[in-house]
């Protein structure tokens, strides 16, 4: 069985800037989805009143 040693001290560490960018992108996607759901609910409620 072959074992690998870390070639650098940075290997295996999380790049916090990349993680932050990913989380911001995820938040933007969730916010857009929440807005779409809200709009669909409003349309459905408006259609039910007619």
C-alpha positions in Angstrom: 0.0 0.0 0.0 1.3 3.4 -1.0 1.1 6.3 1.4 1.3 10.0 0.3 2.9 12.7 2.4 1.8 16.3 2.1 4.1 18.0 -0.3 3.5 21.4 1.2 2.1 22.8 4.4 -0.7 24.5 2.4 -2.0 21.2 1.1 -5.3 20.1 2.7 -6.0 23.6 4.0 -9.2 25.5 3.0 -8.7 28.7 1.1 -10.9 31.0 3.1 -11.3 33.5 0.2 -12.5 30.8 -2.1 -14.9 29.4 0.5 -16.2 32.9 1.2 -16.8 33.5 -2.5 -18.6 30.1 -2.8 -20.8 31.0 0.2 -21.7 34.4 -1.2 -22.7 32.7 -4.5 -24.8 30.2 -2.7 -26.5 32.9 -0.7 -27.3 34.9 -3.9 -28.8 31.7 -5.4 -30.9 31.0 -2.4 -32.1 34.6 -2.3 -33.1 34.5 -5.9 -35.0 31.2 -5.3 -36.8 32.6 -2.3 -37.9 35.6 -4.3 -39.2 33.3 -7.1 -41.1 31.2 -4.6 -42.6 34.4 -3.0 -43.7 35.6 -6.5 -45.2 32.3 -7.4 -47.2 32.2 -4.1 -48.4 35.8 -4.7 -49.5 34.8 -8.2 -51.3 31.7 -7.0 -53.1 33.6 -4.2 -54.1 36.3 -6.7 -55.4 33.7 -9.1 -57.4 32.0 -6.4 -59.2 35.2 -5.6 -60.6 35.6 -9.1 
